[in-house]
Amino acid sequence: MSTANIGFEETLWKSADKLRGSMDSAEFYGLFNRKLRGVYSCVIENELYDLIISL
């Protein structure tokens, strides 16, 4: 893992802190992961549906 500072890290961390507000970081991480998995599962379902329809 690289530890190089490329210039936008501070802004990224401040944005993340603003988004999570008073929520605990572990709770925010769990919420973010559930949302991300939901998005990916929808994409996969759509691709599977398209594949099945094309058969």
For each residue, the residues with C-beta under 8 A, 3 or more apart:
1:
2:
3:
4:
5: 9
6: 9
7:
8: 11 12
9: 5 6 12 13
10: 13 14
11: 8 14 15
12: 8 9 15 16
13: 9 10 16 17
14: 10 11 17 18
15: 11 12 18 19
16: 12 13 19 20
17: 13 14 20
18: 14 15 21
19: 15 16 28
20: 16 17 23 25 28
21: 18
22:
23: 20 27 28 31
24: 27 28
25: 20 28 29
26: 29 30
27: 23 24 30 31
28: 19 20 23 24 25 31 32
29: 25 26 32 33
30: 26 27 33 34
31: 23 27 28 34 35
32: 28 29 35 36
33: 29 30 36 37
34: 30 31 37 38
35: 31 32 38 39
36: 32 33 39 40
37: 33 34 40 41
38: 34 35 41 42
39: 35 36 42 43
40: 36 37 43 44
41: 37 38 44 45
42: 38 39 45 46
43: 39 40 46 47
44: 40 41 47 48
45: 41 42 48 49
46: 42 43 49 50
47: 43 44 50 51
48: 44 45 51 52
49: 45 46 52 53
50: 46 47 53 54
51: 47 48 54 55
52: 48 49 55
53: 49 50
54: 50 51
55: 51 52
